[in-house]
Amino acid sequence: MSRAAAILPSHLARTALVYIRQSTPKQLLLHQESTRRQYQLAEHAAKLGWAQPRIQIIDDDLGQSGASSLHRMGFQHLVSAIGLGEVGLVLVTEVSRLSRLNSDWHRVLELCAVFETLIADDEGIYDPRDPNDRLLLGLKGTLFAAELHILHARMRQGLLNKARRGALHVRLPVGYRRQLDGTVALDPDEQVQWTLRLVFTQFAATHNARAVQRHFLAERLLLPRAHADGVEWVTPSYQMLTQILTNPAYAGMFVYGRRKQLPQPGDPTQRWAHRLPEEEWEIVVSGIYPAYLTEADYTRNRAQLRANMYNFVQRRPGAPREGTALLQGLVICGTCGHRLQVHYSQKGPRYVCRNGSMRQAAPTCQSFGQAYLDRAVQAQFFDAIHPAHVATLLAAMATLEEERHTREQGWQLRRERARYAVHLAQRQYDAVDPDNRLVARELEKRWNAALEEQTKLEREYAQAQQTELTPLTLEEQAAIQALSVNIPQLWEAPTTTMADRKRLIRTVIQAITLTPRARRQAQVTILWSGDVTTTQAVTCPPVGWHCTAAATLVNRLRECAQTMPDHQIAERLNQEGVTTPTGKPWTTARVVSLRKQHAILTQCPTEPGTVAIRGDGLVATKEVARQLGISHSLVNLWVAHGVLNCEQRAPGSNQWVTWTLAEQERVTGVSQGGSWPSLREVMRQQGCSAAAIWERVRAKQYLPHRCRAGRQWEWHLQPL
């Protein structure tokens, strides 16, 4: 409809809104004529009869796309004003300025029809209440939305065509620089290249991103990170290392479509990037960038990272950890085919198949003691690698020398960077006008900070030269040769962690199938690298076999129980180098357990019970109080002051005192101790408090005697 007759006085009484929008900031700079045309719509509204105060321009959406109304504050203001019935006319150069999204466009039409608001463009004035006008406006909105889809599809096809050639410019990871001609080269900074190659080398050796992070932290190494001004050096985080290990650009591959935008429920609906698996990547072109590692190594690293992420459903073994289960993540149930889990308890760790119990609430398929299975597989592992002892020796020597060379190279690069920082700060300071102290002071601080950092680094380098950078001596080389020839000794070395042992096992063993055959017996099938299998039977000893002690040990325990309490027996056996039947050191609980198994009664209990006088002659404090006719707390006070010698298993437990005839005479007044000075006299002579005197009594400097003084008792102290 292109007639002004549609304008009624009710329309003129309301506001005329001029909506102005340009899709991108670039259009604002290059297509300014279109912006001027839109502002001139205010003059057109005046010609249609609207007074100047009732003409309002909305230009908040300049530089905003019409594909969505989420961030268009001007469009939201327009819709709110129409819904409040404040708008009589909406003016745009074309209806696509309002929206290119059908849902937003038809919402505007609905509101304009309800609140009798007209819409005007360069071709005429439309009344949304009129069916013909509404049909025409709906068709225009649909055509403009289809036009946007066609433009997007055309641009995306051009982008994909460029990506298939590997010529699409995407953000490069740290370690690469784009040249002026568009080609990609390695970062010219040698330290950046060395650090990235060290990440891949350490991961190839440890197969664990956390281990790589610990290595960097132990060596005080920093990791480069892309920055607006170039590269900044930061402390490595686990996320940074995994991003480097999983980025295909370091293998020379150009990849497009690693992520997919998915809608996220909410109001308004948002989109978030979802990572796709490698097989769903849209475009992969090899050999586009200079590589830090081969594609095969990259694929192997990705597979190792996935395997390190333990997953019960996908049957991943998980990363080697510090737990005592040597075969963690490798044992597979021969009954149901699922991976066995490690169950830790007070009875000892076990390999347990919980698939049936977790899925169908059924009984567990099997459970086997960890120690017996680990021992059997470990013996086969030693037998398998025995022919490779010489090769292991050569590899160990080469690895140590390569690690020393790598450390030396890293130190040299760090020193060179520190020297450059000092020279740069010096040149900046020399270039400034000396009279401009506002700038000179700051540059002087930077120079001093660079000098301090260089001095600190040189000091650390000098210390490193005396330790990890020192070449191996002849004696150290001979020691390494001895260890390399004796693999079991190297395996049991204190410096070899459980994670190291598990990594060694996984280098030659792919999986272990455990199939139960009889009660406490199972068949173990080992799948070695190269798809070779071996089979053997493993027996789990009956319950309680580890408690079986030799007759000599039982006789020794029976002898000690006559004159020593349990905790002293444990100390005595440990001093003599005697261990439990399972090779563990003795504790009080283990001594008690073995006594009860062999019905050995102790003559030296730690609790009085029915025994007041022990086999070693010690007497309970309650028995002393009963014999003297005094309170139990008074005897405890004497023990605290050092009057009586006490034996106590642990703080808070029962006390047993030495109660010989001499001790009895000292505390009953029978001994001739009255000739020694009293406690008060000693305090006066020494010039100190009673607490200090009792401290000396406890230190065995005085021997106290309890003597009568009239109707009371007092202490006399005999110097020792």
PETARA-V945228 format. One record per backbone hydrogen bond with DSSP energy under -1.0 kcal/mol. NH is the residue of the N-H (numbers start at 1). CO is the residue of the C=O. If there is no record, write none. Layout:
<<NH/CO> <NH/CO>>
This chain:
<<7/4> <11/8> <12/8> <13/9> <14/11> <15/86> <16/54> <17/89> <18/56> <19/91> <20/58> <28/24> <29/25> <30/26> <31/27> <36/32> <37/33> <38/34> <39/35> <40/36> <41/38> <42/39> <44/40> <45/41> <46/42> <47/43> <48/44> <49/46> <50/45> <54/51> <55/52> <56/16> <58/18> <63/22> <64/61> <73/71> <76/72> <77/73> <78/74> <79/75> <80/76> <81/77> <82/78> <83/79> <84/80> <85/82> <86/81> <88/15> <89/15> <90/118> <91/17> <92/120> <97/94> <99/95> <100/66> <105/101> <106/102> <107/103> <108/104> <109/105> <110/106> <111/107> <112/108> <113/109> <114/110> <115/111> <117/112> <118/88> <119/126> <120/90> <121/124> <122/93> <125/1> <126/119> <130/127> <134/130> <135/131> <136/132> <137/133> <138/134> <139/135> <140/136> <141/137> <142/138> <143/139> <144/140> <145/141> <146/142> <147/143> <148/144> <149/145> <150/146> <151/147> <152/148> <153/149> <154/150> <155/151> <156/152> <157/153> <158/154> <159/155> <160/156> <161/157> <162/158> <163/159> <164/160> <166/163> <167/162> <176/173> <177/185> <179/183> <182/179> <185/177> <187/175> <193/189> <194/190> <195/191> <196/192> <197/193> <198/194> <199/195> <200/196> <201/197> <202/198> <203/199> <204/200> <205/201> <206/202> <207/203> <212/208> <213/209> <214/210> <215/211> <216/212> <217/213> <218/214> <219/215> <221/216> <223/234> <225/232> <227/230> <230/227> <232/225> <234/223> <241/237> <242/238> <243/239> <244/240> <245/241> <246/242> <250/247> <251/248> <252/249> <253/248> <254/285> <256/283> <260/274> <262/272> <264/270> <270/264> <272/262> <274/260> <276/258> <280/277> <281/278> <283/256> <285/254> <288/252> <289/252> <292/250> <293/250> <298/294> <299/295> <300/296> <301/297> <302/298> <303/299> <304/300> <305/301> <306/302> <307/303> <308/304> <310/308> <316/311> <318/307> <319/308> <328/325> <330/327> <332/512> <333/338> <334/514> <337/333> <340/331> <341/352> <343/350> <348/345> <350/343> <351/368> <352/341> <353/366> <358/354> <359/355> <360/356> <362/356> <368/351> <370/349> <373/369> <374/370> <375/371> <376/372> <377/373> <378/374> <379/375> <380/376> <381/377> <382/378> <383/379> <384/380> <385/381> <388/385> <389/386> <392/388> <393/389> <394/390> <395/391> <396/392> <397/393> <398/394> <399/395> <400/396> <401/397> <402/398> <403/399> <404/400> <405/401> <406/402> <407/403> <408/404> <409/405> <410/406> <411/407> <412/408> <413/409> <414/410> <415/411> <416/412> <417/413> <418/414> <419/415> <420/416> <421/417> <422/418> <423/419> <424/420> <425/421> <426/422> <427/423> <428/424> <429/425> <430/426> <431/427> <436/433> <437/435> <440/436> <441/437> <443/439> <444/440> <445/441> <446/442> <447/443> <448/444> <449/445> <450/446> <451/447> <452/448> <453/449> <454/450> <455/451> <456/452> <457/453> <458/454> <459/455> <460/456> <461/457> <462/458> <463/459> <464/460> <465/461> <467/464> <469/464> <470/467> <477/473> <478/474> <479/475> <480/476> <481/477> <482/478> <483/479> <484/480> <485/481> <486/482> <490/486> <491/487> <492/488> <496/493> <501/497> <502/498> <503/499> <504/500> <505/501> <506/502> <508/505> <509/505> <510/527> <511/527> <512/330> <513/525> <514/332> <515/523> <517/521> <518/521> <521/518> <522/538> <523/515> <524/536> <525/513> <526/534> <527/511> <528/532> <529/508> <531/528> <534/526> <536/524> <538/522> <540/520> <545/542> <547/544> <548/545> <554/550> <555/551> <556/552> <557/553> <558/554> <559/555> <560/556> <561/557> <562/559> <563/560> <564/560> <569/565> <570/566> <571/567> <572/568> <573/569> <574/570> <575/571> <576/572> <578/573> <580/584> <583/580> <591/587> <592/588> <593/589> <594/590> <595/591> <596/592> <597/593> <598/594> <600/595> <603/561> <611/608> <614/618> <615/603> <617/614> <619/657> <620/612> <621/655> <624/620> <625/621> <626/622> <627/623> <628/624> <629/625> <630/625> <635/631> <636/632> <637/633> <638/634> <639/635> <640/636> <641/637> <643/638> <647/656> <653/650> <656/647> <657/619> <658/645> <664/660> <665/661> <666/662> <667/663> <668/664> <671/665> <673/671> <676/673> <679/715> <682/678> <683/679> <684/680> <685/681> <686/682> <687/683> <688/683> <693/689> <694/690> <695/691> <696/692> <697/693> <698/694> <699/695> <700/697> <701/696> <703/718> <705/716> <706/666> <707/714> <709/712> <712/709> <714/707> <716/705> <717/677> <718/703> <720/701>>
